[in-house]
Amino acid sequence: MKIGITCYPTYGGSGVIATELGKELALRGHEVHFISYALPFRLSSYIENIVFHEVEMSSYPLFEFPLYSLALASKMVEVADFEDLDLLHVHYAIPHATSAFLAKQMIKSKKDLKIITTLHGTDITLVGLEPSFLPLVKFSIEQSDGVTTVSRFLKEKTITNYSCEIPIDVIPNFIDSDLYKPDGKTTFRENIAPNGEKVLVHTSNFRPVKRVPDTIKILKKVIEYIPTKLILVGDGPDRSECERLCRQLDLCDQVKFLGKQEGLVEILNSADLFLIPSQSESFGLAALEAMACGLPVISSSVGGLPELISHNETGFIAEIGDVDRMAKYVVDLLNNDKKYKLFSKNARDRAVNKFDKSKIIPIYEKHYQTILNS
């Protein structure tokens, strides 16, 4: 197949999954064309069967804001026509699905270009609910030839919020379990916890919805019982508040801010537990990456997290903001070596058996064929 993929090329779950999907499809012999305003950050090296097409933007005094949606639609038409694409797979509803619909209309006299839209989360639960965007999001979803979501939770939210009648398939996020795997405790851990302390880790974009300050509050309670360090990976609007909270709670020596990092596997393998106390989480890709490395996960009971994490098997789930219970779960696991090893094995097994790329990529291929044959 010849597949066009459009995603946000920056750090974030939707861009990561879209890029990794394209890479895997290319390795399976499909021709993949990425169409975006910048090279996706996970496309760091040459891969056969993958071509990147940059959406070029022009500035005109008449237009107060750049017209990316229209420029994207034009580039989609150009690539679909010249490369003879079979379908466009767009990730995130707006503006990508909207641009794809416009492209489909512009090229329909030449070919029936199929559109598949994958919904990832905030495009449905946050941005799309803005009054100015809601009708556009609903229209773009319903005009797609195929729609997928990354969790049952997000499918139900989409149907409820937009009264969509188009069939929606749930295809969960996936992991490369050959890359994300337990690899012993690294020298990085020795630098972070030189005195044998336990290590907690959290990765995110530090937006308020991630509730990163809760991880620091959890640490404050845990160190009353166990010497522990906390690694925070990522950056975003809440980072300064987290740094202030560390000073306020006298935890500056126990919390390490690493900023944005690409070497996540080594960092995860340096830790004992993964924390994800989010207020909203459509799937929880960061938690899946941690599970694949054998880390039990302590999470909030929101969104798609209960579909990923098996409570009292691969980790523990607590109510949003219940840092006392989350801290109790952390202490319970770190104080019981036998239980910890069981949870660690369960986490790895669940990641490999349910969410490995070898299980999920064929589902996407089957979905593509179904849409092309419809």
C-alpha positions as CSV (number, residue, x, y, z in Angstrom):
1,M,0.0,0.0,0.0
2,K,1.0,3.6,-0.5
3,I,0.1,5.5,2.7
4,G,0.2,9.2,3.6
5,I,0.6,10.0,7.3
6,T,0.0,13.4,8.9
7,C,0.8,14.0,12.5
8,Y,2.2,16.7,14.8
9,P,6.0,16.2,14.5
10,T,6.8,17.4,18.1
11,Y,7.1,15.5,21.4
12,G,3.8,13.9,22.3
13,G,2.0,10.6,22.2
14,S,0.1,11.1,19.0
15,G,3.2,12.1,17.1
16,V,5.3,9.2,18.6
17,I,2.7,6.6,17.7
18,A,2.1,8.0,14.2
19,T,5.8,8.0,13.5
20,E,6.5,4.5,14.9
21,L,3.5,3.2,13.0
22,G,4.9,4.6,9.7
23,K,8.3,3.1,10.4
24,E,6.8,-0.3,11.1
25,L,4.6,-0.2,8.0
26,A,7.7,0.7,5.9
27,L,9.6,-2.2,7.3
28,R,6.7,-4.4,6.3
29,G,7.0,-3.3,2.7
30,H,4.5,-0.5,2.5
31,E,5.4,2.9,1.0
32,V,4.9,5.6,3.6
33,H,4.8,9.4,3.0
34,F,4.9,11.7,6.0
35,I,3.2,15.1,5.4
36,S,3.8,17.8,8.0
37,Y,5.4,21.2,8.7
38,A,8.5,19.6,10.1
39,L,10.3,16.2,10.2
40,P,8.8,14.1,13.0
41,F,11.4,13.9,15.8
42,R,11.4,10.1,15.8
43,L,12.4,10.0,12.2
44,S,16.1,10.6,13.1
45,S,17.6,8.3,10.5
46,Y,17.0,7.1,7.0
47,I,14.5,4.3,6.6
48,E,13.8,2.7,3.2
49,N,10.2,3.2,1.9
50,I,9.8,6.4,3.9
51,V,9.6,9.9,2.3
52,F,9.0,13.2,4.1
53,H,7.1,16.0,2.5
54,E,7.3,19.4,4.2
55,V,4.3,21.7,4.2
56,E,5.7,25.0,3.1
57,M,4.2,28.1,4.6
58,S,4.1,31.6,3.1
59,S,3.4,34.9,4.8
60,Y,1.2,37.5,3.3
61,P,0.3,40.9,4.9
62,L,-3.4,40.2,4.1
63,F,-3.5,37.2,6.4
64,E,-3.1,37.9,10.1
65,F,-2.3,34.2,10.9
66,P,-0.5,31.5,8.9
67,L,-3.0,29.3,6.9
68,Y,-1.5,26.0,7.8
69,S,-4.7,24.0,7.4
70,L,-5.1,25.1,3.8
71,A,-1.4,24.7,3.0
72,L,-1.5,21.2,4.4
73,A,-4.6,20.3,2.3
74,S,-2.8,21.5,-0.8
75,K,0.3,19.4,0.0
76,M,-1.9,16.4,0.7
77,V,-3.4,16.8,-2.8
78,E,0.1,17.2,-4.4
79,V,1.5,14.1,-2.7
80,A,-1.6,12.0,-3.2
81,D,-1.6,12.8,-6.9
82,F,2.1,12.5,-7.6
83,E,2.8,9.5,-5.4
84,D,-0.6,7.8,-6.2
85,L,-1.5,7.3,-2.5
86,D,-4.1,4.7,-1.6
87,L,-5.1,6.5,1.6
88,L,-4.3,9.3,4.1
89,H,-4.0,8.4,7.8
90,V,-4.2,11.5,9.9
91,H,-3.5,11.6,13.6
92,Y,-5.4,14.2,15.7
93,A,-8.7,15.6,14.6
94,I,-7.9,19.2,13.9
95,P,-6.7,20.5,11.7
96,H,-5.5,17.2,10.1
97,A,-8.8,15.5,9.5
98,T,-10.3,18.8,8.2
99,S,-7.4,19.3,5.8
100,A,-7.7,15.7,4.7
101,F,-11.4,16.1,3.9
102,L,-10.6,19.2,1.8
103,A,-7.9,17.3,0.0
104,K,-10.3,14.4,-0.7
105,Q,-12.8,16.8,-2.3
106,M,-10.1,18.5,-4.4
107,I,-8.8,15.3,-5.9
108,K,-12.1,13.3,-6.2
109,S,-12.3,13.8,-9.9
110,K,-9.1,11.8,-10.3
111,K,-9.4,9.2,-7.5
112,D,-11.3,8.2,-4.4
113,L,-8.7,9.1,-1.7
114,K,-9.6,7.3,1.5
115,I,-9.2,9.1,4.9
116,I,-8.6,7.3,8.2
117,T,-8.6,9.5,11.3
118,T,-7.0,8.3,14.6
119,L,-8.2,10.2,17.6
120,H,-5.6,10.4,20.4
121,G,-7.2,12.3,23.3
122,T,-7.1,16.0,23.9
123,D,-8.4,16.6,20.3
124,I,-11.6,15.0,21.6
125,T,-11.7,15.7,25.3
126,L,-10.3,19.2,25.4
127,V,-9.7,21.1,22.2
128,G,-12.6,19.7,20.2
129,L,-15.1,20.7,22.9
130,E,-14.3,24.4,22.4
131,P,-17.6,25.9,21.0
132,S,-15.7,27.3,18.1
133,F,-14.3,23.9,17.1
134,L,-17.0,21.4,18.1
135,P,-19.0,21.5,14.9
136,L,-15.8,21.3,12.8
137,V,-14.5,18.3,14.8
138,K,-17.8,16.4,14.5
139,F,-18.0,17.1,10.8
140,S,-14.3,16.0,10.2
141,I,-14.8,12.8,12.1
142,E,-18.0,11.9,10.3
143,Q,-16.5,12.6,6.9
144,S,-13.6,10.2,7.5
145,D,-13.8,6.8,5.8
146,G,-12.5,5.2,8.9
147,V,-12.1,6.3,12.5
148,T,-10.0,4.7,15.2
149,T,-9.3,5.6,18.8
150,V,-6.5,4.4,21.1
151,S,-8.8,3.2,23.9
152,R,-12.4,2.2,24.6
153,F,-12.6,5.2,26.9
154,L,-11.9,7.6,24.1
155,K,-14.3,5.8,21.7
156,E,-17.1,6.2,24.3
157,K,-16.1,9.9,24.9
158,T,-16.2,10.6,21.1
159,I,-19.7,9.0,20.7
160,T,-21.0,10.9,23.8
161,N,-19.4,14.3,23.1
162,Y,-20.2,14.4,19.3
163,S,-23.1,12.1,18.8
164,C,-21.1,10.4,16.1
165,E,-22.8,7.6,14.2
166,I,-19.8,6.5,12.1
167,P,-18.3,3.2,13.3
168,I,-15.2,3.6,15.5
169,D,-12.6,0.9,15.9
170,V,-10.4,0.7,19.0
171,I,-6.7,0.1,18.1
172,P,-4.5,0.6,21.2
173,N,-1.1,2.2,21.2
174,F,1.8,-0.2,20.9
175,I,5.4,-0.7,22.0
176,D,8.6,-2.1,20.5
177,S,9.3,-4.6,23.3
178,D,12.7,-5.4,21.7
179,L,13.7,-1.8,22.4
180,Y,11.8,-1.2,25.6
181,K,12.9,-4.1,27.8
182,P,14.5,-4.7,31.2
183,D,18.3,-4.3,30.9
184,G,19.6,-4.3,34.4
185,K,20.2,-1.3,36.6
186,T,22.5,1.2,34.6
187,T,25.4,3.4,35.5
188,F,22.8,6.2,35.2
189,R,21.1,4.9,38.3
190,E,24.4,4.9,40.2
191,N,24.6,8.6,39.6
192,I,21.0,9.3,40.6
193,A,21.0,7.1,43.6
194,P,24.6,6.5,44.7
195,N,23.6,5.3,48.2
196,G,21.2,2.6,47.0
197,E,18.0,4.6,47.2
198,K,14.9,3.5,45.4
199,V,14.0,5.4,42.3
200,L,10.7,6.7,41.1
201,V,10.2,8.1,37.6
202,H,7.7,10.2,35.7
203,T,7.8,11.4,32.1
204,S,5.4,13.9,30.5
205,N,5.0,17.3,28.9
206,F,4.4,18.9,32.3
207,R,0.9,20.3,31.4
208,P,-1.5,20.8,34.3
209,V,-3.6,17.8,33.2
210,K,-0.5,15.6,34.0
211,R,-0.5,16.7,37.7
212,V,3.2,16.5,37.9
213,P,3.3,18.2,41.4
214,D,1.5,15.1,42.7
215,T,4.6,13.0,42.0
216,I,6.6,15.3,44.3
217,K,4.0,15.1,47.0
218,I,4.0,11.3,46.7
219,L,7.8,11.3,47.1
220,K,7.5,13.5,50.3
221,K,5.4,10.8,51.9
222,V,7.4,7.8,50.6
223,I,10.8,9.1,52.0
224,E,9.3,9.0,55.5
225,Y,9.7,5.2,55.1
226,I,12.2,4.5,52.4
227,P,15.2,6.5,51.1
228,T,14.0,7.4,47.6
229,K,14.8,9.6,44.6
230,L,12.4,11.0,41.9
231,I,13.4,11.5,38.3
232,L,11.2,13.9,36.3
233,V,11.7,13.7,32.5
234,G,10.2,16.3,30.2
235,D,9.4,20.0,30.2
236,G,6.4,22.3,30.0
237,P,4.3,24.9,31.8
238,D,4.2,23.3,35.2
239,R,8.0,22.8,35.5
240,S,8.6,26.0,37.4
241,E,5.8,25.2,39.9
242,C,7.4,21.8,40.4
243,E,10.8,23.3,41.1
244,R,9.2,25.7,43.5
245,L,7.4,22.9,45.3
246,C,10.7,21.0,45.7
247,R,12.2,24.0,47.4
248,Q,9.1,24.4,49.6
249,L,9.2,20.8,50.7
250,D,13.0,20.7,51.0
251,L,13.3,18.0,48.3
252,C,15.8,19.6,45.9
253,D,18.4,16.8,46.6
254,Q,15.8,14.1,46.1
255,V,14.2,15.3,42.8
256,K,16.2,15.3,39.5
257,F,14.8,17.4,36.6
258,L,16.2,16.0,33.4
259,G,14.2,18.0,30.8
260,K,13.4,16.5,27.4
261,Q,15.3,13.3,26.8
262,E,15.5,10.8,23.9
263,G,17.4,8.0,25.8
264,L,14.3,7.0,27.7
265,V,15.1,3.2,27.9
266,E,18.2,3.8,30.0
267,I,16.3,6.2,32.3
268,L,13.4,3.8,32.8
269,N,15.8,0.9,33.4
270,S,17.4,3.0,36.2
271,A,14.1,3.2,38.1
272,D,12.0,1.0,40.2
273,L,8.5,2.4,39.8
274,F,6.6,4.7,37.3
275,L,4.2,7.3,38.5
276,I,1.4,8.7,36.3
277,P,-1.1,10.6,38.5
278,S,-2.9,12.3,35.5
279,Q,-6.2,14.1,35.6
280,S,-6.9,12.8,32.1
281,E,-5.2,10.2,30.0
282,S,-6.7,8.6,26.9
283,F,-4.2,5.8,26.9
284,G,-0.9,6.3,28.7
285,L,1.9,5.6,26.3
286,A,4.5,6.6,28.8
287,A,3.2,4.0,31.3
288,L,3.3,1.3,28.6
289,E,6.9,2.1,27.8
290,A,7.7,1.8,31.5
291,M,5.8,-1.5,31.8
292,A,7.8,-2.9,28.9
293,C,10.9,-2.2,30.9
294,G,9.5,-4.1,33.8
295,L,8.4,-1.2,35.9
296,P,5.2,-1.5,37.9
297,V,3.0,1.6,37.5
298,I,1.1,3.7,40.1
299,S,-1.6,5.6,38.3
300,S,-4.8,7.5,38.7
301,S,-8.1,5.8,37.7
302,V,-8.8,8.0,34.7
303,G,-9.4,7.5,31.0
304,G,-7.7,4.6,29.3
305,L,-5.3,3.9,32.2
306,P,-7.5,1.1,33.7
307,E,-7.4,-0.6,30.3
308,L,-3.6,-0.6,30.3
309,I,-2.8,-1.2,34.0
310,S,-4.2,-4.3,35.8
311,H,-4.8,-3.2,39.4
312,N,-2.9,-5.3,42.0
313,E,-1.2,-7.2,39.2
314,T,1.0,-4.8,37.1
315,G,0.7,-1.9,39.5
316,F,-2.0,0.1,41.4
317,I,-4.7,2.5,40.5
318,A,-6.0,5.3,42.9
319,E,-8.4,8.2,42.6
320,I,-7.2,11.5,41.1
321,G,-5.2,13.5,43.6
322,D,-5.2,10.7,46.3
323,V,-1.4,11.1,46.9
324,D,-1.8,9.4,50.3
325,R,-3.0,6.2,48.7
326,M,-0.5,6.4,45.8
327,A,2.3,6.8,48.3
328,K,1.0,3.9,50.3
329,Y,1.1,1.7,47.2
330,V,4.6,2.8,46.4
331,V,5.8,1.9,49.9
332,D,3.9,-1.4,49.8
333,L,5.7,-2.5,46.6
334,L,9.2,-1.2,47.5
335,N,9.1,-2.9,50.9
336,N,8.1,-6.3,49.5
337,D,10.7,-7.7,47.2
338,K,8.8,-10.8,46.3
339,K,5.7,-8.8,45.4
340,Y,7.7,-6.3,43.5
341,K,9.4,-8.9,41.3
342,L,6.0,-10.5,40.6
343,F,4.5,-7.1,39.6
344,S,7.6,-6.3,37.5
345,K,7.2,-9.6,35.6
346,N,3.5,-9.0,35.2
347,A,4.0,-5.5,33.8
348,R,6.5,-6.7,31.2
349,D,4.4,-9.7,30.2
350,R,1.3,-7.6,29.7
351,A,3.1,-5.1,27.6
352,V,4.6,-7.8,25.4
353,N,1.5,-10.0,25.1
354,K,-1.1,-7.3,24.6
355,F,0.6,-4.2,23.2
356,D,3.7,-5.3,21.3
357,K,4.0,-3.9,17.7
358,S,3.7,-7.4,16.3
359,K,0.2,-7.6,17.7
360,I,-1.0,-4.1,16.8
361,I,0.5,-3.3,13.4
362,P,-1.5,-6.1,11.6
363,I,-4.7,-4.7,13.1
364,Y,-3.9,-1.4,11.4
365,E,-3.1,-3.2,8.1
366,K,-6.4,-5.1,8.3
367,H,-8.3,-1.8,9.0
368,Y,-6.6,-0.2,5.9
369,Q,-7.7,-3.1,3.7
370,T,-11.3,-2.9,5.0
371,I,-11.5,0.8,4.3
372,L,-9.9,0.4,0.8
373,N,-12.4,-2.3,-0.1
374,S,-15.4,-0.5,1.2
